[in-house]
Amino acid sequence: MTAQTPPFRDSQLPFAKRIDDLLSRLTLDERVAMLHQFGPAVERLGVTAFRTGQEALHGVAWMGPATVFPQAVGLGATWNEELVRRVGEAVSTEARAMRSRDDRVGLNVWAPTVNLLRHPLWGRNEEGYSEDPRLTSAIATAYTRGLRGDHPAYWRTAPVLKHWLAHNNETDRATASSSVRPRVLHEYDLRAFRETVEAGAVAGVMPAYNLVNGRPNHVSPYLAEQLRAWTEQDLLVCSDAGAPSNLVDSEHYFDTHEEATAAALLAGVDSFTDHGTDSSKIVERVRGALDQGLLTEADIDTAVRRQLSVRFRLGEFDPLLDPYADAKDFDTPAHRALAREAAEQAIVLLKNDGLLPLTGDGTRIAVVGLLADECKLDWYSGTLIHRSTPLEGLYDRFGADRVDFAEGVDRVRLRTSDGTYLSVPPADDASEEVRGAEGSLDPALLAGRTDLPPLTTDAVGTELALIDWGEGVLTLRAPDGRYLSVAEDGFVRASADQPGGWVVQETFRLEPRGSREGGHGKEHGNGHLLRHVGTGRYVSVTADGVKVADENPAVLELEITERGESAVARAAASADVVLVVAGNDPHINGRETEDRTTLALPAHQRRLLDAARAANPRTALILTSSYPYAIDTADLPAVLWTAHGGQAAGTALARVLAGDVSPAGRLPQTWYASDTDLPGLLDYDVIGGRQTYLYFEGTPLFPFGHGLSYASFVYGDLAARVGEESAQVTFTVTNTGDTAADEVAQLYGRPVSPSVPRPRRELLAHRRVHLPAGATTELSFELPLSAFEFWDVAHGVRRLEPGGYELLAGASAEDIRLSATIEPAGTPPAPRPVLERGLRSADFDEQRGAEIVDRTKRSGDAVTPGADGESAELRYRACDFGPGTRSVTVEVSGEGTLELALDDGRAIAHLDIAPTTGPYAYTSVTTPFDASGVHDLRVELRGPLRLAHVGFSG
């Protein structure tokens, strides 16, 4: 190091010392400015600008063309960590290559999403890996390792896990609170994050928009109490977009933005994503918090240190030593092959009565359905460089002369009340534009095209392709393939290559007569109003063209030229095999900001499936979707599912259908048979609500882990032994079929006689193996005994319960082939020491009608009556009152009554709570309480009160 070289530039020094030096050189204003997502350069020190956040869920997103891999739920369906690690490696390599030519591309990547797929109606189901925490953490760990790279000091990219914590609803997502009891918190929601963070390839996390137990995630004490306790590494916590402002504006949790910003920073948020590229408001709020004494410079330094730690690891200050600085691999043959391999491995064969594979010479195939010639992207996709639809894949694999196609759209014209028709004018000179091709730091700001002429009316009109995506949401497409869309000027044009955008401008609703809210209310015959969903306005015809407006809606009559099912039936009748490709558009009816309302396949697609099946019983259903459906498969000889498979989806599907590749994807979440099997969307109690494969007691349509093969497999020779810290399990798998194939061997466990509700079975380990025909392999697993623990709410610790544990080996959670029992040494249960510790109200064993809320705005839990606000019941098992108690003291706020009773039903304490000054104004109320020995305790709450703690004195 020369005299002129500051220590933070000295690569021989440890990162910590270099960060200390750089921090000491930064002014307070410079440090405060770094707290915003778009941190400015510090030119006097040669420090460049830095941006947190680059979407990279299944490829580099939003920044233009990149390799597009299958959706995250599809990567979860591969059950293949080694494959997913290679995908992460390819994605991060392309991020580096893209950054070398476009410095807008960031290296702090916001991926993966480790929210558990607890509820299949969640709009962002496509972003998660699985409903199971162990599988989710395994896949997430693999992806982050690929993103990070394997250099001991420098990282290729710095992955941030999303979205902390218990986040599975788009409905009211910025104001709804997830009530998460301690067992669910520790055994389910925290677990996916913890195991991934402990693996050491995570740079940070992003808190979610929602609240947990009444407290916004952006001021969650779990960031310090849990997350930062799992690793010695400086983790960077990046807020979600706009969430800091939500603390005041929508959640009303704090009175001022200075209070909110300070609380978030003190809780552990280090980078504020708010107001786009404009950092002035966050800087002003932090400055205000400092002036008010809500923050200190040391608090600022703590957050900036964490950010700098990531920047040093990314090699920013050591460009000559950064092993990834010269990465150039982008859209390479290897990446294209990997995209196809991932798409192949993600395909799940749900049912097969011998129809597949399609191996007969000269077999004539009809491929039909709304997704048969589509390669759909989602909000977190990059722009396609290559594109393969099911139709294109089948053409390439079987030959175009053997494949017939019918999309199944309804062909329609829209007739106005004066007898003219909506018409799409020619636009021969218009350029071909693909949404997002140029990249954008915020694609939500991308505007619609205005260079094309708006629709007009004439005597003939234009035949449009109408697709009903369900719940009355329609798209209309012109003959040239462009979708009708509405730009900022309000005119309707055939201008979009696909539906998309943060606010989709390509969807409409046909509303029958008299349905217009606040409108004229007059009858208009058989006509309809066409409402644009994105603006809420109705289509009207003006002298300047067709536009959406608040006044003078056009009354339109829908003239159907051809029903989609007619075209499908014709194609199906002349084919040997029919492939119906159905599913969703990831931008419509189930996406970020919008949950689904049903598991049912949309009616338009059910009509097409019924028409195909009626015309030809040799009909296979191929579901290409971001989430599960509830479908009747009784009359279908074959059913497959794949998530939207990225750029190689069609090629991969064709290879599986042809038998070139045996399918081996496995369901990463339960497929329920009916909406009636589902809990409420906001019911986060997977234990009490009997949710996911872990607790669901009904009969699923297809179980967790399910997936068939063109081969057959036999399991044998299960052996297990227990050591002091782990259990060793081995068994064999033999391919008894006549084709080479992958098998996903799954190992589950369950306690034989649990003292508390435990999972029916829980995934302990799995392995995807490739076996030639006739081959046998022995699989060996070492299971830490901690895998059999549960969270003991009576003592606030994880505990291994003594007794027998059944080990179950098989091909799915319900297809168990082998079993054995082990008996590890455990810790016997002990009653709750209520005389010494009392009861934290949230540590109940069972509850009815209760909701967990925040005890204070900073930490702690309380319990209150839930949705009806009238009453709740809490049960605490095995409370040890010792030789006897004289009184009980409750810490409570609000007003109402409390009743305490023992297991014999005797009500032995009744407390009337006088109103307190607010929800956080707790008071202690004491009353006589006579109990001795060990008893179950029931506490009933009535009225709008919050119970925090129950204490006993002897």
N, C-alpha and C positions, 0 to 999 in steps of 0.2 A: 504494500500500500504506500503510495507517495504521500507527501505532505498535503497535497491538494485534494486527495481522494478522501471523502468523508467515510466514516466507518460503515454507514449503511450501504455503501457501494463495495465493501470489502467481502468478497465471496469466501474468504477464509474464516470469517467469523460466523458463529452460530446465528441462525435467523433471529432468535430472541434478542441478542445484543444489537443486531442491525436495526430491528424494529424500535428498540429503545432509543437508538441514536436518531432515527428519522423522526420519531414522535417528538423528541426534544427540539428539533429544528423547525417543526411546523408551528405556525401561530395558532391561536385559538380559533380565529376566523377560518383558517385553512382546515383545521380539524373538524369544525362544525360542518363545513361544506361537504366534507367526505361522508357525512351521515346520510345524504340523499343517494338514491339509486344512481344518479348521474353525477359522480364526483368530478369536479373540475381538475384540470392540470395545475400543478404548482411549478410554474416555469422557472422560478429562481433556483429551484432544487433539481430541475430536470425530471420531475415526476409527472408522468402523463395522466391524462384523464382516465377514469375507470368507471365501468358500468357493471353493476351486479345484474345478473339475470340474462340468460340466453335459453330459450325453450329448446329442449332436446329430448322429448319423451320417447320418440321412436324414429329419430332422425333430426337433423338440425332444422328447426322450424322458423318460419316467418321471414327468413333472410334470402328467399329465392330458391332456385333449384338445388336439390340435394337428394341423396339416396333416401328413399322412404321405405322403412321397414314396417312389419305388421304393427297394428295398434298394441298398446301395452297389455291389454287383456289377452291378446293373441300370443304375445311373448310368454305370458303366464301359462297359457295353454300348452306350451311346448314342454313344460316341466323339465327344462334342460338348462342348467346353470352355465355349462361350458359354452353353449351356443349363445346365450344372452350376454355372456362376458365378451364374446367376439363382436356381437352387435354393438355393445357399448364402446368397444375399441374402435370400430369403424366410424361410429357417430362422432366420437371425440377427435379422431384423426381428420374427418371432414371439417369439423369446426375449426381446427387449427389451419387447415388448408384454405378455408373460406376467409378466415381472419387475415391471412397473409395478403389478400387482395381487397378486403373490405373490412376496415377497422370497426365498423358497426357490429360485427359479429363478436359476441362476448365469449369468454372462457369460463366464467362462473355460470355453470349450466343449472337451470332449475328442473331437475329430473333426478331420480324417478319419482312417481307418485306412489306412496306406500299406504294410502288409505285403503282399508279393508273393504271388500265388496260385500258388505253385510246385507245390503238391500238391493235387489236387482232392478228396482225402479229408479235408482239414483241416476240422474242425468249424465254423470261423468263416469259411469261404469267402465267405459272404454279405457280410462286412464289408469286404473288399478290393475294389479296382477291376480288377486285371488281373494276369496272370503276367509282364507286360512292364514293366520299370522306367520306360521313357520314357512309355508310355501312363499308367501309374499316376501318375507325377509330374505329367503334364499335367492329368489330371482332378483330382488333389489340389490342385494350384496354383489351378485355377479355383474349386474349392469354398472354399478358404481365402480367396481374394480376395473372394468373395461374403460369407463370414462376417465378414471384417475390415471391409468397407466401403471407400470411396474417399477419405475425409477424410485429409489429409496428417498430422494429429497424433493424432486420436482414432479409436478403433476401435469398431465396433458390437459385436462380440464378439472374444474373443482365442482363436484356435484352437490346440489342442495335438495334434500328430501322434502316432498310436499305431501299433505298439508296437515300440519300439527294442530289439531288432534281431534279424533272422533268426528270426522266430517263426511257425511254421507247424504246430505240433502241440499238441493238447490233451492227448494221452496223456502223462502224467508232466510236464506243462508247467512245473511249479514246480521240477523237479529235473533234467530232461533238458538236456543240453548240445548245442547245434548246432555241429558241427565245420565251420568256414567258412574255407577256404583264402584267401589274400590276393586272388587274382584274382576269386573269387566275391564276396568282401567288397566290393572296389572297383568291379567291373563290374556287380554285380547288387544285393546287399542294401543297401549304403549309397546307391546312386545315386538310388533313389526319394525317400529323405529329403533328400539333398543338393540336388537340383534344385528341390524344393519350398521348402526353407529359403532357398535363394539368391534365390528370387523375391520374398521380403520380406514375405509376409503370414502368417507363422507366429509364434505367441507362444512356443511351446515344444514339448517332446516328452514322451512317457510311456515309460519303459523297460518292457520285457516281463518276464514272470515267469521266462522260461527263462534258461539260461546260454549264453554263446557262447564256444567254445574253453575250456571249463572254468571260466569266471568269470561270476558272475551279472551280468545286464545292469544291475542297480541299482548296481554298483560298476565299471561298464565304463570303461576309460580312453578309449574312443572318444568319450565325451561331451565330453571336453576336447580330445582330439587331432583329432577330426573335426568333430563337430557345432558346437562353439563357434568353430572356425576358419572356418566357412563364412559367418559374418555378424558384423558389429560390434554387432548388437542384443543386448540382454540377454534371453536365452532362459530361460524358466521350465521346469524339469524337474520334473514331478509323478510321484510313484511310483504304481504300480498298487496296487489295493486289497489290503492285507495283505502286500504284497511285502517291506516292510522287516522284518517279523517272520519271513518265510520265510528270510531270510539265516541265521538261527539255527535256527529251529524245524524246517524241512523240508530245507533245503539243507545245514545244519550247516557252513556255510562259515566262520562265526565262532563263537567260544566264548561270547561275551556279546553282549547287545543293545546295550550301550554301544559296543563295538567296531564292530558292524555299522552302527549309526546314524552313527557318526563316519565310517566308510569311505564310506558312501553320500553323505553330505554333502560330503566332500572330493572324491569323484568327480564331483559336480555335481548331485545330487538336492537340490532346493530346497523341495519341499513333500511331506510324508509323509502318504500316505493309508493309515491303519491304525486299527483298533479303532473304526470308525464315527465317530460324533460325539464320542467320548471322547478328548480330546487328552492326558489325564494321563500315559499311558504313554510317549508320544513325548517329552513335556516332561521326564519323569523320566529317560529315556535320554539326551537331549541334555545335561541337567544333569550326569548321571553322567559323560558323556564329557568335559565341560568340567572337572569336578573331577579326572578322571584324567589330564588333560593331552593327551587325544586330539584335542581341538578347542580353538580360540581364539575369542575374541569376533569377531575379524576374519573367521573362517570363517562364523560366524552372520550377520554383516553382509552378506557376499557373497550368501548365499542370500536374505535378507530384501530386499536391494536388487533382486534380480531379480523377486521377487513384487511389490514396490511399483512397479517399472517397468510391469508389466502393469496394475496398478490405476490408475496415472496415465493410461495410454493409453486406458483404458476410461472416462475422464472422471469417475471417482469424486470427484476433488477439484476439479472444475470443472463443477458441474452446470449452470451458466448458459451455459457455452460448449459443452457436449457436444451435437453436432448430432443425436445419436440419442436424447437423453433423453426426447423426447416421442413416440417411435415407438408407434403404436397399431394398425398394420395386423396383423390377425389373422384367419385364415380368410376372407380377402377373395375376391371373385370372381376377381381376378387370381391369387391363390395356388391356388385350385381349378383354374383353367385351366392353370396351370403344372404342377400335379400330373398332370393328364391328359396334357399334352404330353410330360412326362418319361416317363410310362408308355408312351405310344405309341412314343416314340423308342427305348425299351429293348427292344422286341419284335424278336426275331431269327427270320427265316424260314430254317429250316435246309434244308428240302427242299420242292419244289413241282412236281409233275408235271401242273399245270394245274387242280388241284382248287380252288385259291384264286385270286382272291377269290370269295366267294359272291354272285354278281351276278344269278343267275337269278330271275325273278319267280316267286313262289309256292314257292320251294325250302323243303322241309320239313327242319328241322334237329333232330337229336337231340343234346343235350349231356349227356354222361355222365361219371362219374368222381368220385373222392373229393374233388377240389378244384373241381368244377364250380360249386358254390354256396358257395364259401369266399372270404374275403378275409383271408388269414393275416397276422399280425403276427409280429415277432421280438423278441428280448430288448431290442433298442435302438430299438424303435418307440414313438411316442407313442400315445395312445388315439384311436381313430377318431372323428371328427366326422361324416364322410360315409363311405359304404361302398358299393362296387360289386363284385359278384361276376361271374364270367363269365356265369352264368345270367341275372342281372339285366341285365347289359349287352346280352345277346342279346335278351332280352324287349323292352328299350327300343328297340333298333335294328331288329329284324325283326318284332316283335309277338309277344305270348304265344301267339297262335293258331297260329304257325308253328314253335314251339319245344317239343319234348318233353324231359323231364328224367328221368334215373335216376341216383341217386347211386352205387349199386353197393356199398353196405354189406351185410354179412351180417346178416340179421335173426335174432336168437337169443333163447332163454330159458335160464336157468341153473337146473337142477333139483338140489335137495339130496338127500342120501342118504335122507331120510325122506319123499321124494315131493313136498315143497313146492317153490316156486319163489321166487327172489329177486324182490322187488317194490319198486317206487318208490312211496311213499305220496304222495297229493296234497298240494300246498303252495299252495293257491289264494291265501292271504294274503301269500305271500312277495314281498318287493320284488325288482325287477329290478336286479341289480348287474352291472357290467362291471369286470373286474379292472383295477386301476390308474386308474380314472376320477378319483379324488381326488388322484392324484399322490403320490409318495413319494421322499424323499431316498435311500432304499435299498429298492427294490421286492423284494429278496430277503427282506425281513422281513414282507411282506404275508401275513397269515394267511388260511387258507381259511374258508369260511362255516360257522357252527355254528347259524344261525338256522333251518335247514331240518331236517325230520325225517330220521333215517337210514333206510336201506333196511331192509325187514322181509322176511318170507316169508309166502306164502299159497298157496292151492290153484291159482291161475291164473298169478300172476306178471306181470311186465312184459316186453314184447318190447323188447329193446335193440338198438341199432345198433352192430355190432362192426366196427372197422377194424383191420386188421393193417398197421402201418406198416413192417414189415420186422424181421427178426431176432427175431421172436416178440413184439414190443412192440405191445400192443393199447390201444385206447381203447374205452370203452363209453358209449353216449349214450342218454339216456332219450327218450321220445317228445316231450317238451316242448323238446328241443334242449339240455338241460343234460347235461354230462359227469359220469360218476361220479368222485368225488374224495374224498380223505381229508384231514380237518382235523386239528388238533393233538390233539383228543380221541380220534382213532383211528377214529371212525365213518365209514362209507361213505355218502355222500350224492350225489344228483344235484344238484350245486350250482355247477359251473363253466361259464362261458359258452364257454371254449376251454381246451385244454391250455395250461399256461404256468407261469411262476414259475422261480426259480433252481433249486429242486428241484421237478421236475414231479410233481404229486400226482394226475395223471389217467391214468397209464399202468399197465398190468398185464401179467402173463404168465400164460398157461394152461400149467401144467406137468403132464405126464402122470404116470401112476401110478409110485410108487417113486422119484420124482425129487427129493424134498425132501432137501436137504443136512442131515445131522445129525438128520433126522426119524425117524419111526417105521419107515420102510423097508417098511411093509406094503403088500401089493397092495390096490388099491381099484377093481377092475373096470375099466370104461371111463371112470371118473371122472377129474377133474382137480383140482388145487389151483390156486387163483387167487392169484398173488403180486402184491402191490402193489410196483411198482418203487421208488417214492420212499422207502419205509420198509424194504423188504426183507421185510416181514411178509406172512402169508397171511390171506386173508379167512376169517372165521369167523362163525358165526351164534350170537348170544347172546340172552338174554331181553330185553335192552335194544335190540336191533337188530343189524344187520350191521356188523362192524367188522374191523379188522386186528389181529392178535395174534400172539404168539410160540407160543401153545399152541392145541390143538384146531382145526386148520384144517378148513374145510368141504370135503367131497368133493363136487364139482359135476359134473354131466353137462351137456354142451353140446348143446342141442336147436336145430337150425337150422330156422327157419321158412321162410327163403328165402335162397338164395345170391345174392350181388350180381350175379354174371354172368348170372343168369336175367333179372333186371330190365333189365340193360344190353342183352342180346340182344333182348328184346321191343321196347325203344325203338329200337334200331338197325335192326331189320328193317323198320319202317314209315317210315323216314326216307329222304330223298334224300341227305343228307350226315350223317355222324356226327362229332362232335367229342369226343374222349376227353381229358379234362382230368386230368392226373396230375402227381405231384410229391411234395413233402415238406411236413410241418409243421415250421416252423423251430425248434420247441421239442423235437423228437423225432429221435433217430438222426442226429446231425450238428448240433452247436450248440456254444456255448462250454462247455467242460469235457468234450466228447465228440466224438471223431473218428468218421467213418464207417469201415466195414470193407470196403465194396465199392462199385463204380460201378453195380451192377445195380439196376434198378427193382424195388421190393419185389414179392414174389410175388402179393399180393392185387391190386395194380394191373396186373401182367402178365396175370392171369386176366381182368380186365375188358377190357384192350386186345385180348386174343385173342378174347374173346367178341364184342366189337363188330366186329372185323375179319372174323370168320367169318360174322357175320350180314349184313354190308354192306361190300363192298370199298371203297366211297367213304368211308373212315375217315381222319380227320386226327388226329394226336397233338399235343396242346398240353401242353408240359411247363412247369409253374409251379414253379420250384425255386430253392434257394439255391446250387446247384452242378450240375456236369455229371453226366450219366448215360451208361452204355454200353448202347445199345439196338439192336435189329435193326430197321432202317428199310426193309429190302428190299421188303416188301409194303405199305408205307404210301405213299400218293400225296402226303401233305403232313405236315410236322413243323414246329412252331414251339417256340421256347423264350422264356420271359420269367422274370426273377427275380420274386419277390413284389413286385407293382407298386404297393403303397400303396393309398390310398383310391380312386383312379380306375382301378384295374387292370381291372375288368370292362368299363367303358365303353371304355377304350383298346383292349382286345382285340377287342371287337365292331366298332369302327370299322376296325381293320386287317383283320379277317376279311371285312368288307363291301366293302373296297376304298376306303373313304373316305380312308384314309391308306395309302400304300405302305410296307411295312415296310423299315426301313433300319438296325436295330440290327445290331451285329457282335459276334462272340464275343470276349470279352476274355481268354479262356484256351482252351487246347487241350482238345477233347473226345476222350478216348482211346477206342479200340475195345474194350478189355478191361482187366481188372485186371492181367493179365500185362504190360501196357505200363508199369506204374507202378514207380517206384523205391520203396525203403523210405521210410516216412513220415519217419524221422529222418535220411535221407541228404540233406544240404543241398548236396552238391557237384553243382550243376547242370551243370558242365562234364564232370567225370569220369563222372557218372551219366547223361549225355546227356538232360537233363531240359528240359521246356518246349519250345515251338516253336523256341527258339533252337538247341537241340542234338538234339532227338528225331529219330531216323532211321527210325522206323517209319511206318506209314500211319495217321493219326488217323481217327477216325470223322468229325469235322468239325475243320478246322484253325483256328488262331488267325486272327482277322480275318474269318472266314467269315460270310456273311449274304446272302440273296437279296432280290430286289425284284420288284414287279409290272411294273417297266420293265426295259429292257436298256440297257447302257452300252458305249460304245466308247472306248478310250484311244488317243491318238495324239500325234505330234509331240514325242517326248521329246527334250529338249536339256539338256546339262549342260556347265558350264565351271567351272574351278577357279581361285580367287584365292589370295592369300597366306594368308588366314585362314579362308576359307569356300568352299563350292561352291554355285553357283546352279543349280537344277534347275527346269525347266518341262515341263509336258505338258498336253494337252487331254483333256477328258472330254465326251462327247456322249451325251445321252439319246436313244437310237434307238427307244424305246418309244412307246406312244400315251397314256401317263399321266404326269403330273408326279410326280416322286419325288426322294428324297434318295439320293445315292451317297456312300460313304465311300472316298475315294481314299487308297491307302496306298503309301508309298514305303519300300522296304527297301534294305539294303546288305549287302555281304559282300566280304571281301578275296579276290582271285583265287587267290593262292598264299601263304597265311599260313604263317609259320614255327612257329606254335603253334596248338593247337586254337582255332578261332574259331567264332562262331555260323554255322549254315547260312545264315541270313539274320536281319537285325536291323532292327526298325522304326526308321526315321530321322525320319519325319514322316507326318502324315495330315491330312486335311481332310474334314469333312462338308459337302457342298454340295447345295443344292436346285436342280433343273433342270426347267423345263417340258419337255413333250414336244418333241423336235426341237432343243432348245437345246444350245449348246456353251459351255464355259467353259475358260479357261486358268488352270491352277494354277501358282503359283510358290512355291518353297521356297528359303530360304537356310540351308544346313547348315554349322554351324561344323566345321572340320576335326577338332576334338576329338571329334566324334561317331564318328570312325573309329578312335579310339585304343583301346588295351588296356592292362592293367596289366602292366608288365614286371617279373616277380618277380626277375629277375636283378639289377635295379638299383633296385627300389622306387620306380618312377615310371610315370606314364602315358606311352605312346610311340605315335606315329604311324609305322607301319611303311611303308617305301617300297614302291611297286609299284601294280598295278592294283586298283581297287575297282569292283565291279559294282553299279550302281544298278538296282533292280527296282521298277517301278510296276505296281500291280494292285489287285484287289479283295479279296485275302486273302493270307496268307503263302504259300499254295500256288497261288493263281490270279493268276499274273504275266502281264501283258499286254505290257509293254515293258521293254527293258533297254538300258543304255548303260554304258560304262566310263570312269572317270576315273583319273588318275594323279597324286595330290597328292605334293608333295615330303615326304619323311619322314626319320626318323633311322634309319640302318642299325643292325642288331643288333650288339651287342658282347658278347664273352664275359664270364662272371662274373669279376670281379676277386677271386678267392678268396684270393690272397696278401695283399691289402690289407684285405679286409673279412671274409673267411671266409664262412660260410654260416649264415644264420638257418634253423633246421631247418624252419620252416613255409613257407619260400620254395621248396618243391619244384615241379618241373614236373609230375611224375606221382607217384602213390602207390598202394600196395596195402596194405589192412588197417590204415591209420594213422588216428589221431584226433589232432586238435589240442587241446591243453589249456593251462592257464595256467602260465606260467613262475613267476610269483609271484602273490600275491593282489592285487597292485596293477597290474601291467603285464607285458607280454611274453607270448610264446607258446612252447610246447614241443610235441614230438610224441611219442606213445606208441603201442604196439600197441593196436588198437581192440577190437572186441567180444570176440574170442576171447582177447585178452590175451597171445597167444603170440608173434606176430611181425608185423613190418610192413616194407615196403620203400619207400624214397624214392629218386627219381631227380632229379638236378640236371643240366640240359643245359649244354654248352659252358662248362665250368669252366676257366679259364686259370691253369695252375700255373706259368706263366712259364718261366724257365730251369731250374727244378727246385725241389722241396721236400725237406726232410729229415725233417719230422715232422708229425704231426697231433695236435691237442688237442681233445678233446670236452668240453663242459660238460654234465653229465648228473647225474640223480638216480635213486634206486631201485637196482635190481640187474638184471643180465643181461649180454648180450654185444652188441657192435657189430662189424659187418664192413663194410669199405669196399672197393669194387672199381671198376675203370675200365671203359670201354665195351668193352674186349676180353675182359671176363669175369674178368680176373685179380684175385683177392682179395689186396690188398697191405697190408691192415692188419686186425688182429683185436684187439679190446679186451675184456677181462673186467672188468666193473664190480662192485666189491664193494658190498654193501648200504650205503646212506646212511641217515641217521636219519629221513628223511621225504621226501615228494614235493617239498618246496621246499628241501631240503638238497642243494644242487648241489656237485659236486666236479669238478675238472679232471683228466682222464686223458690222458697223452701217450704216443705210441708212434711208432716210425719210419714214414715214409711217403715213398716214392720215386716222384715223378711229375713230368713236365714237359710243356709244351705245353698244347693245348686238348683236353679229354676230357669225355665224360659221366661222371658219378660216381653209383654206386649205393651206398646205405647201407642195410644190413639191421639191424633191431633185433629182439632176441629177449629176451623176459621183461618183467617189469613195471618198465620204466625210462622215464625222460623225457629226451629229447634236446633241448637248448635251442640249442646252437651248435656249429659245427665250424670250427676255425681251423687254418691251415697256416703253417708257417715255412719259409723258404728257406735 
